[in-house]
Amino acid sequence: MNILKSCKRIYIALLSLVLLLVWSAVAMAAAPDITADAAIVIDEATGQVLYEKNADKREYPASMTKMMTCILALETSSPDQLVTVSRYAAD
């Protein structure tokens, strides 16, 4: 009988662990609290939209443009490289 009780306890512990893991995964999969007016996350491999909030709303890409410009500059130049920017680009 002691073996049967031990097996039941192990079974209950494993079942509880599985339920806890499933519950945690569901909680993490909940939609994030995004404060931006619009957002979209797309899986690059499949093209599937994973999250969207006002995805069709037109927004100025100012911050994203600055980030991409910075990344491009860091990837294609060296820290001691001199870069000339036209007056038109600076406006």
PDB file of N, CA, C and O in Angstrom:
ATOM      1  N   MET A   1       0.808  -1.191   0.000  1.00  0.00           N
ATOM      2  CA  MET A   1       0.000   0.000   0.000  1.00  0.00           C
ATOM      3  C   MET A   1       0.856   1.262   0.000  1.00  0.00           C
ATOM      4  O   MET A   1       0.472   2.266  -0.600  1.00  0.00           O
ATOM      5  N   ASN A   2       1.990   1.227   0.652  1.00  0.00           N
ATOM      6  CA  ASN A   2       2.844   2.404   0.701  1.00  0.00           C
ATOM      7  C   ASN A   2       3.337   2.795  -0.684  1.00  0.00           C
ATOM      8  O   ASN A   2       3.467   3.980  -0.990  1.00  0.00           O
ATOM      9  N   ILE A   3       3.611   1.806  -1.516  1.00  0.00           N
ATOM     10  CA  ILE A   3       4.055   2.080  -2.884  1.00  0.00           C
ATOM     11  C   ILE A   3       2.936   2.763  -3.661  1.00  0.00           C
ATOM     12  O   ILE A   3       3.191   3.699  -4.419  1.00  0.00           O
ATOM     13  N   LEU A   4       1.708   2.307  -3.482  1.00  0.00           N
ATOM     14  CA  LEU A   4       0.550   2.898  -4.161  1.00  0.00           C
ATOM     15  C   LEU A   4       0.356   4.348  -3.731  1.00  0.00           C
ATOM     16  O   LEU A   4       0.073   5.209  -4.564  1.00  0.00           O
ATOM     17  N   LYS A   5       0.505   4.624  -2.434  1.00  0.00           N
ATOM     18  CA  LYS A   5       0.383   5.988  -1.930  1.00  0.00           C
ATOM     19  C   LYS A   5       1.497   6.871  -2.505  1.00  0.00           C
ATOM     20  O   LYS A   5       1.252   8.024  -2.860  1.00  0.00           O
ATOM     21  N   SER A   6       2.698   6.342  -2.597  1.00  0.00           N
ATOM     22  CA  SER A   6       3.822   7.095  -3.146  1.00  0.00           C
ATOM     23  C   SER A   6       3.590   7.407  -4.616  1.00  0.00           C
ATOM     24  O   SER A   6       3.868   8.516  -5.072  1.00  0.00           O
ATOM     25  N   CYS A   7       3.081   6.427  -5.356  1.00  0.00           N
ATOM     26  CA  CYS A   7       2.786   6.634  -6.778  1.00  0.00           C
ATOM     27  C   CYS A   7       1.709   7.702  -6.961  1.00  0.00           C
ATOM     28  O   CYS A   7       1.797   8.540  -7.860  1.00  0.00           O
ATOM     29  N   LYS A   8       0.690   7.661  -6.095  1.00  0.00           N
ATOM     30  CA  LYS A   8      -0.377   8.665  -6.182  1.00  0.00           C
ATOM     31  C   LYS A   8       0.184  10.058  -5.893  1.00  0.00           C
ATOM     32  O   LYS A   8      -0.172  11.024  -6.568  1.00  0.00           O
ATOM     33  N   ARG A   9       1.042  10.161  -4.912  1.00  0.00           N
ATOM     34  CA  ARG A   9       1.631  11.460  -4.573  1.00  0.00           C
ATOM     35  C   ARG A   9       2.505  11.972  -5.711  1.00  0.00           C
ATOM     36  O   ARG A   9       2.467  13.158  -6.040  1.00  0.00           O
ATOM     37  N   ILE A  10       3.277  11.098  -6.301  1.00  0.00           N
ATOM     38  CA  ILE A  10       4.118  11.500  -7.432  1.00  0.00           C
ATOM     39  C   ILE A  10       3.240  11.933  -8.605  1.00  0.00           C
ATOM     40  O   ILE A  10       3.517  12.937  -9.260  1.00  0.00           O
ATOM     41  N   TYR A  11       2.179  11.165  -8.862  1.00  0.00           N
ATOM     42  CA  TYR A  11       1.253  11.492  -9.949  1.00  0.00           C
ATOM     43  C   TYR A  11       0.611  12.855  -9.710  1.00  0.00           C
ATOM     44  O   TYR A  11       0.528  13.667 -10.633  1.00  0.00           O
ATOM     45  N   ILE A  12       0.162  13.115  -8.502  1.00  0.00           N
ATOM     46  CA  ILE A  12      -0.475  14.397  -8.166  1.00  0.00           C
ATOM     47  C   ILE A  12       0.540  15.538  -8.285  1.00  0.00           C
ATOM     48  O   ILE A  12       0.206  16.615  -8.779  1.00  0.00           O
ATOM     49  N   ALA A  13       1.759  15.308  -7.841  1.00  0.00           N
ATOM     50  CA  ALA A  13       2.794  16.339  -7.936  1.00  0.00           C
ATOM     51  C   ALA A  13       3.111  16.648  -9.396  1.00  0.00           C
ATOM     52  O   ALA A  13       3.229  17.816  -9.767  1.00  0.00           O
ATOM     53  N   LEU A  14       3.251  15.616 -10.230  1.00  0.00           N
ATOM     54  CA  LEU A  14       3.530  15.819 -11.650  1.00  0.00           C
ATOM     55  C   LEU A  14       2.367  16.522 -12.353  1.00  0.00           C
ATOM     56  O   LEU A  14       2.582  17.420 -13.167  1.00  0.00           O
ATOM     57  N   LEU A  15       1.147  16.114 -12.039  1.00  0.00           N
ATOM     58  CA  LEU A  15      -0.030  16.741 -12.625  1.00  0.00           C
ATOM     59  C   LEU A  15      -0.113  18.211 -12.222  1.00  0.00           C
ATOM     60  O   LEU A  15      -0.435  19.071 -13.043  1.00  0.00           O
ATOM     61  N   SER A  16       0.176  18.490 -10.965  1.00  0.00           N
ATOM     62  CA  SER A  16       0.182  19.879 -10.494  1.00  0.00           C
ATOM     63  C   SER A  16       1.239  20.700 -11.217  1.00  0.00           C
ATOM     64  O   SER A  16       0.989  21.847 -11.589  1.00  0.00           O
ATOM     65  N   LEU A  17       2.411  20.123 -11.415  1.00  0.00           N
ATOM     66  CA  LEU A  17       3.482  20.812 -12.124  1.00  0.00           C
ATOM     67  C   LEU A  17       3.084  21.105 -13.565  1.00  0.00           C
ATOM     68  O   LEU A  17       3.303  22.212 -14.057  1.00  0.00           O
ATOM     69  N   VAL A  18       2.506  20.131 -14.237  1.00  0.00           N
ATOM     70  CA  VAL A  18       2.057  20.321 -15.626  1.00  0.00           C
ATOM     71  C   VAL A  18       1.002  21.419 -15.696  1.00  0.00           C
ATOM     72  O   VAL A  18       1.069  22.290 -16.563  1.00  0.00           O
ATOM     73  N   LEU A  19       0.036  21.383 -14.794  1.00  0.00           N
ATOM     74  CA  LEU A  19      -1.000  22.415 -14.782  1.00  0.00           C
ATOM     75  C   LEU A  19      -0.414  23.791 -14.512  1.00  0.00           C
ATOM     76  O   LEU A  19      -0.837  24.776 -15.118  1.00  0.00           O
ATOM     77  N   LEU A  20       0.548  23.868 -13.618  1.00  0.00           N
ATOM     78  CA  LEU A  20       1.204  25.139 -13.327  1.00  0.00           C
ATOM     79  C   LEU A  20       1.946  25.664 -14.551  1.00  0.00           C
ATOM     80  O   LEU A  20       1.878  26.856 -14.854  1.00  0.00           O
ATOM     81  N   LEU A  21       2.650  24.789 -15.252  1.00  0.00           N
ATOM     82  CA  LEU A  21       3.376  25.197 -16.456  1.00  0.00           C
ATOM     83  C   LEU A  21       2.421  25.665 -17.553  1.00  0.00           C
ATOM     84  O   LEU A  21       2.681  26.667 -18.218  1.00  0.00           O
ATOM     85  N   VAL A  22       1.318  24.940 -17.743  1.00  0.00           N
ATOM     86  CA  VAL A  22       0.332  25.341 -18.749  1.00  0.00           C
ATOM     87  C   VAL A  22      -0.277  26.679 -18.373  1.00  0.00           C
ATOM     88  O   VAL A  22      -0.419  27.554 -19.227  1.00  0.00           O
ATOM     89  N   TRP A  23      -0.637  26.852 -17.116  1.00  0.00           N
ATOM     90  CA  TRP A  23      -1.226  28.113 -16.661  1.00  0.00           C
ATOM     91  C   TRP A  23      -0.247  29.268 -16.861  1.00  0.00           C
ATOM     92  O   TRP A  23      -0.652  30.355 -17.274  1.00  0.00           O
ATOM     93  N   SER A  24       1.028  29.044 -16.575  1.00  0.00           N
ATOM     94  CA  SER A  24       2.047  30.078 -16.761  1.00  0.00           C
ATOM     95  C   SER A  24       2.193  30.441 -18.230  1.00  0.00           C
ATOM     96  O   SER A  24       2.321  31.618 -18.568  1.00  0.00           O
ATOM     97  N   ALA A  25       2.176  29.445 -19.105  1.00  0.00           N
ATOM     98  CA  ALA A  25       2.293  29.705 -20.539  1.00  0.00           C
ATOM     99  C   ALA A  25       1.104  30.506 -21.044  1.00  0.00           C
ATOM    100  O   ALA A  25       1.277  31.408 -21.864  1.00  0.00           O
ATOM    101  N   VAL A  26      -0.078  30.201 -20.582  1.00  0.00           N
ATOM    102  CA  VAL A  26      -1.272  30.939 -20.988  1.00  0.00           C
ATOM    103  C   VAL A  26      -1.188  32.376 -20.479  1.00  0.00           C
ATOM    104  O   VAL A  26      -1.535  33.308 -21.205  1.00  0.00           O
ATOM    105  N   ALA A  27      -0.741  32.561 -19.267  1.00  0.00           N
ATOM    106  CA  ALA A  27      -0.621  33.910 -18.701  1.00  0.00           C
ATOM    107  C   ALA A  27       0.391  34.732 -19.475  1.00  0.00           C
ATOM    108  O   ALA A  27       0.167  35.922 -19.700  1.00  0.00           O
ATOM    109  N   MET A  28       1.502  34.133 -19.891  1.00  0.00           N
ATOM    110  CA  MET A  28       2.520  34.857 -20.642  1.00  0.00           C
ATOM    111  C   MET A  28       2.055  35.157 -22.061  1.00  0.00           C
ATOM    112  O   MET A  28       2.527  36.118 -22.668  1.00  0.00           O
ATOM    113  N   ALA A  29       1.146  34.359 -22.601  1.00  0.00           N
ATOM    114  CA  ALA A  29       0.676  34.555 -23.959  1.00  0.00           C
ATOM    115  C   ALA A  29      -0.392  35.635 -24.055  1.00  0.00           C
ATOM    116  O   ALA A  29      -0.819  35.973 -25.159  1.00  0.00           O
ATOM    117  N   ALA A  30      -0.828  36.178 -22.941  1.00  0.00           N
ATOM    118  CA  ALA A  30      -1.838  37.232 -22.956  1.00  0.00           C
ATOM    119  C   ALA A  30      -1.283  38.457 -23.666  1.00  0.00           C
ATOM    120  O   ALA A  30      -0.074  38.690 -23.667  1.00  0.00           O
ATOM    121  N   ALA A  31      -2.169  39.235 -24.266  1.00  0.00           N
ATOM    122  CA  ALA A  31      -1.759  40.422 -25.010  1.00  0.00           C
ATOM    123  C   ALA A  31      -1.022  41.390 -24.094  1.00  0.00           C
ATOM    124  O   ALA A  31      -1.451  41.630 -22.966  1.00  0.00           O
ATOM    125  N   PRO A  32       0.083  41.945 -24.574  1.00  0.00           N
ATOM    126  CA  PRO A  32       0.846  42.879 -23.748  1.00  0.00           C
ATOM    127  C   PRO A  32       0.105  44.212 -23.607  1.00  0.00           C
ATOM    128  O   PRO A  32      -0.758  44.541 -24.420  1.00  0.00           O
ATOM    129  N   ASP A  33       0.448  44.959 -22.585  1.00  0.00           N
ATOM    130  CA  ASP A  33      -0.142  46.270 -22.367  1.00  0.00           C
ATOM    131  C   ASP A  33       0.722  47.294 -23.095  1.00  0.00           C
ATOM    132  O   ASP A  33       1.723  47.764 -22.555  1.00  0.00           O
ATOM    133  N   ILE A  34       0.339  47.633 -24.306  1.00  0.00           N
ATOM    134  CA  ILE A  34       1.091  48.559 -25.152  1.00  0.00           C
ATOM    135  C   ILE A  34       0.516  49.961 -25.002  1.00  0.00           C
ATOM    136  O   ILE A  34      -0.685  50.159 -25.185  1.00  0.00           O
ATOM    137  N   THR A  35       1.358  50.934 -24.671  1.00  0.00           N
ATOM    138  CA  THR A  35       0.879  52.303 -24.505  1.00  0.00           C
ATOM    139  C   THR A  35       0.929  53.096 -25.810  1.00  0.00           C
ATOM    140  O   THR A  35       0.395  54.203 -25.875  1.00  0.00           O
ATOM    141  N   ALA A  36       1.556  52.552 -26.839  1.00  0.00           N
ATOM    142  CA  ALA A  36       1.624  53.242 -28.125  1.00  0.00           C
ATOM    143  C   ALA A  36       0.242  53.293 -28.760  1.00  0.00           C
ATOM    144  O   ALA A  36      -0.616  52.456 -28.477  1.00  0.00           O
ATOM    145  N   ASP A  37       0.034  54.295 -29.629  1.00  0.00           N
ATOM    146  CA  ASP A  37      -1.242  54.410 -30.334  1.00  0.00           C
ATOM    147  C   ASP A  37      -1.449  53.266 -31.317  1.00  0.00           C
ATOM    148  O   ASP A  37      -2.579  52.833 -31.544  1.00  0.00           O
ATOM    149  N   ALA A  38      -0.355  52.777 -31.900  1.00  0.00           N
ATOM    150  CA  ALA A  38      -0.445  51.700 -32.886  1.00  0.00           C
ATOM    151  C   ALA A  38       0.788  50.814 -32.783  1.00  0.00           C
ATOM    152  O   ALA A  38       1.882  51.287 -32.474  1.00  0.00           O
ATOM    153  N   ALA A  39       0.600  49.522 -33.045  1.00  0.00           N
ATOM    154  CA  ALA A  39       1.722  48.578 -32.996  1.00  0.00           C
ATOM    155  C   ALA A  39       1.360  47.341 -33.804  1.00  0.00           C
ATOM    156  O   ALA A  39       0.184  47.016 -33.966  1.00  0.00           O
ATOM    157  N   ILE A  40       2.376  46.657 -34.308  1.00  0.00           N
ATOM    158  CA  ILE A  40       2.156  45.386 -34.995  1.00  0.00           C
ATOM    159  C   ILE A  40       3.420  44.540 -34.856  1.00  0.00           C
ATOM    160  O   ILE A  40       4.534  45.052 -34.966  1.00  0.00           O
ATOM    161  N   VAL A  41       3.238  43.249 -34.615  1.00  0.00           N
ATOM    162  CA  VAL A  41       4.343  42.294 -34.549  1.00  0.00           C
ATOM    163  C   VAL A  41       4.030  41.188 -35.538  1.00  0.00           C
ATOM    164  O   VAL A  41       2.972  40.562 -35.468  1.00  0.00           O
ATOM    165  N   ILE A  42       4.957  40.947 -36.465  1.00  0.00           N
ATOM    166  CA  ILE A  42       4.746  39.969 -37.522  1.00  0.00           C
ATOM    167  C   ILE A  42       5.860  38.937 -37.468  1.00  0.00           C
ATOM    168  O   ILE A  42       7.030  39.296 -37.341  1.00  0.00           O
ATOM    169  N   ASP A  43       5.508  37.648 -37.564  1.00  0.00           N
ATOM    170  CA  ASP A  43       6.494  36.576 -37.630  1.00  0.00           C
ATOM    171  C   ASP A  43       7.183  36.660 -38.985  1.00  0.00           C
ATOM    172  O   ASP A  43       6.537  36.516 -40.023  1.00  0.00           O
ATOM    173  N   GLU A  44       8.487  36.892 -38.978  1.00  0.00           N
ATOM    174  CA  GLU A  44       9.233  37.071 -40.221  1.00  0.00           C
ATOM    175  C   GLU A  44       9.176  35.836 -41.117  1.00  0.00           C
ATOM    176  O   GLU A  44       9.085  35.962 -42.338  1.00  0.00           O
ATOM    177  N   ALA A  45       9.227  34.673 -40.536  1.00  0.00           N
ATOM    178  CA  ALA A  45       9.273  33.437 -41.321  1.00  0.00           C
ATOM    179  C   ALA A  45       7.944  33.126 -42.009  1.00  0.00           C
ATOM    180  O   ALA A  45       7.926  32.676 -43.154  1.00  0.00           O
ATOM    181  N   THR A  46       6.844  33.364 -41.316  1.00  0.00           N
ATOM    182  CA  THR A  46       5.534  32.978 -41.867  1.00  0.00           C
ATOM    183  C   THR A  46       4.702  34.153 -42.356  1.00  0.00           C
ATOM    184  O   THR A  46       3.758  33.971 -43.124  1.00  0.00           O
ATOM    185  N   GLY A  47       5.047  35.359 -41.915  1.00  0.00           N
ATOM    186  CA  GLY A  47       4.247  36.525 -42.273  1.00  0.00           C
ATOM    187  C   GLY A  47       2.986  36.648 -41.440  1.00  0.00           C
ATOM    188  O   GLY A  47       2.166  37.534 -41.683  1.00  0.00           O
ATOM    189  N   GLN A  48       2.821  35.777 -40.467  1.00  0.00           N
ATOM    190  CA  GLN A  48       1.636  35.787 -39.614  1.00  0.00           C
ATOM    191  C   GLN A  48       1.697  36.956 -38.639  1.00  0.00           C
ATOM    192  O   GLN A  48       2.729  37.199 -38.013  1.00  0.00           O
ATOM    193  N   VAL A  49       0.582  37.679 -38.514  1.00  0.00           N
ATOM    194  CA  VAL A  49       0.495  38.779 -37.553  1.00  0.00           C
ATOM    195  C   VAL A  49       0.298  38.168 -36.172  1.00  0.00           C
ATOM    196  O   VAL A  49      -0.694  37.483 -35.925  1.00  0.00           O
ATOM    197  N   LEU A  50       1.249  38.420 -35.268  1.00  0.00           N
ATOM    198  CA  LEU A  50       1.195  37.863 -33.926  1.00  0.00           C
ATOM    199  C   LEU A  50       0.469  38.788 -32.960  1.00  0.00           C
ATOM    200  O   LEU A  50      -0.181  38.333 -32.019  1.00  0.00           O
ATOM    201  N   TYR A  51       0.587  40.094 -33.201  1.00  0.00           N
ATOM    202  CA  TYR A  51      -0.082  41.082 -32.352  1.00  0.00           C
ATOM    203  C   TYR A  51      -0.307  42.333 -33.176  1.00  0.00           C
ATOM    204  O   TYR A  51       0.542  42.724 -33.977  1.00  0.00           O
ATOM    205  N   GLU A  52      -1.451  42.956 -32.976  1.00  0.00           N
ATOM    206  CA  GLU A  52      -1.690  44.236 -33.626  1.00  0.00           C
ATOM    207  C   GLU A  52      -2.588  45.105 -32.765  1.00  0.00           C
ATOM    208  O   GLU A  52      -3.467  44.624 -32.050  1.00  0.00           O
ATOM    209  N   LYS A  53      -2.336  46.385 -32.860  1.00  0.00           N
ATOM    210  CA  LYS A  53      -3.162  47.380 -32.179  1.00  0.00           C
ATOM    211  C   LYS A  53      -3.223  48.573 -33.119  1.00  0.00           C
ATOM    212  O   LYS A  53      -2.213  49.237 -33.351  1.00  0.00           O
ATOM    213  N   ASN A  54      -4.392  48.844 -33.655  1.00  0.00           N
ATOM    214  CA  ASN A  54      -4.572  49.918 -34.636  1.00  0.00           C
ATOM    215  C   ASN A  54      -3.545  49.806 -35.760  1.00  0.00           C
ATOM    216  O   ASN A  54      -2.907  50.791 -36.131  1.00  0.00           O
ATOM    217  N   ALA A  55      -3.393  48.599 -36.295  1.00  0.00           N
ATOM    218  CA  ALA A  55      -2.365  48.327 -37.294  1.00  0.00           C
ATOM    219  C   ALA A  55      -2.529  49.161 -38.555  1.00  0.00           C
ATOM    220  O   ALA A  55      -1.543  49.424 -39.243  1.00  0.00           O
ATOM    221  N   ASP A  56      -3.740  49.582 -38.877  1.00  0.00           N
ATOM    222  CA  ASP A  56      -3.978  50.357 -40.094  1.00  0.00           C
ATOM    223  C   ASP A  56      -3.827  51.860 -39.879  1.00  0.00           C
ATOM    224  O   ASP A  56      -3.932  52.630 -40.835  1.00  0.00           O
ATOM    225  N   LYS A  57      -3.586  52.285 -38.659  1.00  0.00           N
ATOM    226  CA  LYS A  57      -3.449  53.710 -38.365  1.00  0.00           C
ATOM    227  C   LYS A  57      -2.115  54.213 -38.904  1.00  0.00           C
ATOM    228  O   LYS A  57      -1.072  53.606 -38.663  1.00  0.00           O
ATOM    229  N   ARG A  58      -2.153  55.319 -39.630  1.00  0.00           N
ATOM    230  CA  ARG A  58      -0.927  55.905 -40.181  1.00  0.00           C
ATOM    231  C   ARG A  58      -0.221  56.703 -39.092  1.00  0.00           C
ATOM    232  O   ARG A  58      -0.823  57.566 -38.454  1.00  0.00           O
ATOM    233  N   GLU A  59       1.042  56.412 -38.887  1.00  0.00           N
ATOM    234  CA  GLU A  59       1.859  57.102 -37.894  1.00  0.00           C
ATOM    235  C   GLU A  59       3.177  57.512 -38.549  1.00  0.00           C
ATOM    236  O   GLU A  59       3.644  56.861 -39.484  1.00  0.00           O
ATOM    237  N   TYR A  60       3.762  58.581 -38.059  1.00  0.00           N
ATOM    238  CA  TYR A  60       5.077  58.988 -38.544  1.00  0.00           C
ATOM    239  C   TYR A  60       6.122  58.031 -37.987  1.00  0.00           C
ATOM    240  O   TYR A  60       6.080  57.699 -36.803  1.00  0.00           O
ATOM    241  N   PRO A  61       7.053  57.586 -38.813  1.00  0.00           N
ATOM    242  CA  PRO A  61       8.049  56.601 -38.365  1.00  0.00           C
ATOM    243  C   PRO A  61       9.293  57.229 -37.754  1.00  0.00           C
ATOM    244  O   PRO A  61      10.383  56.670 -37.878  1.00  0.00           O
ATOM    245  N   ALA A  62       9.161  58.363 -37.105  1.00  0.00           N
ATOM    246  CA  ALA A  62      10.328  59.115 -36.633  1.00  0.00           C
ATOM    247  C   ALA A  62      11.273  58.275 -35.775  1.00  0.00           C
ATOM    248  O   ALA A  62      12.457  58.170 -36.096  1.00  0.00           O
ATOM    249  N   SER A  63      10.789  57.692 -34.717  1.00  0.00           N
ATOM    250  CA  SER A  63      11.678  56.950 -33.819  1.00  0.00           C
ATOM    251  C   SER A  63      12.261  55.723 -34.498  1.00  0.00           C
ATOM    252  O   SER A  63      13.444  55.423 -34.334  1.00  0.00           O
ATOM    253  N   MET A  64      11.444  55.016 -35.255  1.00  0.00           N
ATOM    254  CA  MET A  64      11.942  53.829 -35.957  1.00  0.00           C
ATOM    255  C   MET A  64      12.983  54.231 -37.006  1.00  0.00           C
ATOM    256  O   MET A  64      13.986  53.540 -37.184  1.00  0.00           O
ATOM    257  N   THR A  65      12.748  55.330 -37.687  1.00  0.00           N
ATOM    258  CA  THR A  65      13.709  55.801 -38.686  1.00  0.00           C
ATOM    259  C   THR A  65      15.034  56.135 -38.023  1.00  0.00           C
ATOM    260  O   THR A  65      16.092  55.803 -38.556  1.00  0.00           O
ATOM    261  N   LYS A  66      14.993  56.779 -36.881  1.00  0.00           N
ATOM    262  CA  LYS A  66      16.226  57.120 -36.168  1.00  0.00           C
ATOM    263  C   LYS A  66      16.968  55.858 -35.724  1.00  0.00           C
ATOM    264  O   LYS A  66      18.192  55.780 -35.828  1.00  0.00           O
ATOM    265  N   MET A  67      16.219  54.878 -35.231  1.00  0.00           N
ATOM    266  CA  MET A  67      16.848  53.631 -34.779  1.00  0.00           C
ATOM    267  C   MET A  67      17.494  52.894 -35.958  1.00  0.00           C
ATOM    268  O   MET A  67      18.625  52.420 -35.849  1.00  0.00           O
ATOM    269  N   MET A  68      16.781  52.798 -37.075  1.00  0.00           N
ATOM    270  CA  MET A  68      17.316  52.083 -38.231  1.00  0.00           C
ATOM    271  C   MET A  68      18.515  52.818 -38.819  1.00  0.00           C
ATOM    272  O   MET A  68      19.471  52.181 -39.262  1.00  0.00           O
ATOM    273  N   THR A  69      18.478  54.150 -38.828  1.00  0.00           N
ATOM    274  CA  THR A  69      19.620  54.923 -39.304  1.00  0.00           C
ATOM    275  C   THR A  69      20.839  54.671 -38.424  1.00  0.00           C
ATOM    276  O   THR A  69      21.952  54.517 -38.925  1.00  0.00           O
ATOM    277  N   CYS A  70      20.627  54.632 -37.127  1.00  0.00           N
ATOM    278  CA  CYS A  70      21.718  54.368 -36.190  1.00  0.00           C
ATOM    279  C   CYS A  70      22.305  52.973 -36.407  1.00  0.00           C
ATOM    280  O   CYS A  70      23.524  52.807 -36.450  1.00  0.00           O
ATOM    281  N   ILE A  71      21.438  51.980 -36.541  1.00  0.00           N
ATOM    282  CA  ILE A  71      21.911  50.606 -36.762  1.00  0.00           C
ATOM    283  C   ILE A  71      22.692  50.507 -38.059  1.00  0.00           C
ATOM    284  O   ILE A  71      23.759  49.894 -38.103  1.00  0.00           O
ATOM    285  N   LEU A  72      22.155  51.117 -39.129  1.00  0.00           N
ATOM    286  CA  LEU A  72      22.827  51.089 -40.424  1.00  0.00           C
ATOM    287  C   LEU A  72      24.192  51.765 -40.340  1.00  0.00           C
ATOM    288  O   LEU A  72      25.173  51.261 -40.887  1.00  0.00           O
ATOM    289  N   ALA A  73      24.254  52.907 -39.653  1.00  0.00           N
ATOM    290  CA  ALA A  73      25.524  53.617 -39.512  1.00  0.00           C
ATOM    291  C   ALA A  73      26.534  52.787 -38.724  1.00  0.00           C
ATOM    292  O   ALA A  73      27.710  52.738 -39.084  1.00  0.00           O
ATOM    293  N   LEU A  74      26.087  52.138 -37.658  1.00  0.00           N
ATOM    294  CA  LEU A  74      26.989  51.321 -36.852  1.00  0.00           C
ATOM    295  C   LEU A  74      27.491  50.092 -37.608  1.00  0.00           C
ATOM    296  O   LEU A  74      28.634  49.669 -37.432  1.00  0.00           O
ATOM    297  N   GLU A  75      26.630  49.526 -38.446  1.00  0.00           N
ATOM    298  CA  GLU A  75      27.008  48.309 -39.173  1.00  0.00           C
ATOM    299  C   GLU A  75      27.913  48.591 -40.371  1.00  0.00           C
ATOM    300  O   GLU A  75      28.679  47.716 -40.776  1.00  0.00           O
ATOM    301  N   THR A  76      27.840  49.795 -40.946  1.00  0.00           N
ATOM    302  CA  THR A  76      28.559  50.053 -42.200  1.00  0.00           C
ATOM    303  C   THR A  76      29.702  51.044 -42.074  1.00  0.00           C
ATOM    304  O   THR A  76      30.320  51.392 -43.080  1.00  0.00           O
ATOM    305  N   SER A  77      29.998  51.506 -40.879  1.00  0.00           N
ATOM    306  CA  SER A  77      31.084  52.478 -40.741  1.00  0.00           C
ATOM    307  C   SER A  77      31.931  52.149 -39.519  1.00  0.00           C
ATOM    308  O   SER A  77      31.623  51.248 -38.740  1.00  0.00           O
ATOM    309  N   SER A  78      33.004  52.909 -39.384  1.00  0.00           N
ATOM    310  CA  SER A  78      33.866  52.744 -38.216  1.00  0.00           C
ATOM    311  C   SER A  78      33.756  53.995 -37.353  1.00  0.00           C
ATOM    312  O   SER A  78      33.371  55.052 -37.853  1.00  0.00           O
ATOM    313  N   PRO A  79      34.085  53.897 -36.070  1.00  0.00           N
ATOM    314  CA  PRO A  79      33.929  55.039 -35.161  1.00  0.00           C
ATOM    315  C   PRO A  79      34.745  56.273 -35.563  1.00  0.00           C
ATOM    316  O   PRO A  79      34.360  57.398 -35.243  1.00  0.00           O
ATOM    317  N   ASP A  80      35.852  56.073 -36.253  1.00  0.00           N
ATOM    318  CA  ASP A  80      36.698  57.214 -36.626  1.00  0.00           C
ATOM    319  C   ASP A  80      36.415  57.734 -38.034  1.00  0.00           C
ATOM    320  O   ASP A  80      37.127  58.608 -38.529  1.00  0.00           O
ATOM    321  N   GLN A  81      35.385  57.202 -38.674  1.00  0.00           N
ATOM    322  CA  GLN A  81      35.050  57.612 -40.039  1.00  0.00           C
ATOM    323  C   GLN A  81      34.315  58.955 -40.032  1.00  0.00           C
ATOM    324  O   GLN A  81      33.386  59.161 -39.251  1.00  0.00           O
ATOM    325  N   LEU A  82      34.748  59.874 -40.922  1.00  0.00           N
ATOM    326  CA  LEU A  82      34.121  61.187 -41.051  1.00  0.00           C
ATOM    327  C   LEU A  82      32.968  61.080 -42.040  1.00  0.00           C
ATOM    328  O   LEU A  82      33.130  60.538 -43.133  1.00  0.00           O
ATOM    329  N   VAL A  83      31.808  61.596 -41.658  1.00  0.00           N
ATOM    330  CA  VAL A  83      30.614  61.536 -42.509  1.00  0.00           C
ATOM    331  C   VAL A  83      30.135  62.956 -42.764  1.00  0.00           C
ATOM    332  O   VAL A  83      30.007  63.748 -41.831  1.00  0.00           O
ATOM    333  N   THR A  84      29.869  63.282 -44.030  1.00  0.00           N
ATOM    334  CA  THR A  84      29.379  64.599 -44.411  1.00  0.00           C
ATOM    335  C   THR A  84      27.875  64.480 -44.676  1.00  0.00           C
ATOM    336  O   THR A  84      27.426  63.602 -45.412  1.00  0.00           O
ATOM    337  N   VAL A  85      27.113  65.383 -44.060  1.00  0.00           N
ATOM    338  CA  VAL A  85      25.659  65.389 -44.231  1.00  0.00           C
ATOM    339  C   VAL A  85      25.269  66.669 -44.928  1.00  0.00           C
ATOM    340  O   VAL A  85      25.712  67.749 -44.537  1.00  0.00           O
ATOM    341  N   SER A  86      24.445  66.565 -45.958  1.00  0.00           N
ATOM    342  CA  SER A  86      24.035  67.759 -46.692  1.00  0.00           C
ATOM    343  C   SER A  86      23.123  68.640 -45.848  1.00  0.00           C
ATOM    344  O   SER A  86      22.520  68.171 -44.883  1.00  0.00           O
ATOM    345  N   ARG A  87      23.024  69.897 -46.206  1.00  0.00           N
ATOM    346  CA  ARG A  87      22.158  70.832 -45.501  1.00  0.00           C
ATOM    347  C   ARG A  87      20.700  70.373 -45.632  1.00  0.00           C
ATOM    348  O   ARG A  87      19.908  70.521 -44.701  1.00  0.00           O
ATOM    349  N   TYR A  88      20.357  69.814 -46.803  1.00  0.00           N
ATOM    350  CA  TYR A  88      18.990  69.321 -47.045  1.00  0.00           C
ATOM    351  C   TYR A  88      18.646  68.190 -46.068  1.00  0.00           C
ATOM    352  O   TYR A  88      17.540  68.158 -45.529  1.00  0.00           O
ATOM    353  N   ALA A  89      19.567  67.281 -45.842  1.00  0.00           N
ATOM    354  CA  ALA A  89      19.333  66.149 -44.941  1.00  0.00           C
ATOM    355  C   ALA A  89      19.232  66.603 -43.490  1.00  0.00           C
ATOM    356  O   ALA A  89      18.530  65.980 -42.693  1.00  0.00           O
ATOM    357  N   ALA A  90      19.913  67.659 -43.150  1.00  0.00           N
ATOM    358  CA  ALA A  90      19.933  68.141 -41.785  1.00  0.00           C
ATOM    359  C   ALA A  90      18.659  68.886 -41.415  1.00  0.00           C
ATOM    360  O   ALA A  90      18.363  69.046 -40.231  1.00  0.00           O
ATOM    361  N   ASP A  91      17.899  69.344 -42.407  1.00  0.00           N
ATOM    362  CA  ASP A  91      16.660  70.112 -42.126  1.00  0.00           C
ATOM    363  C   ASP A  91      15.541  69.263 -41.704  1.00  0.00           C
ATOM    364  O   ASP A  91      14.450  69.767 -41.438  1.00  0.00           O
TER     365      ASP A  91
END
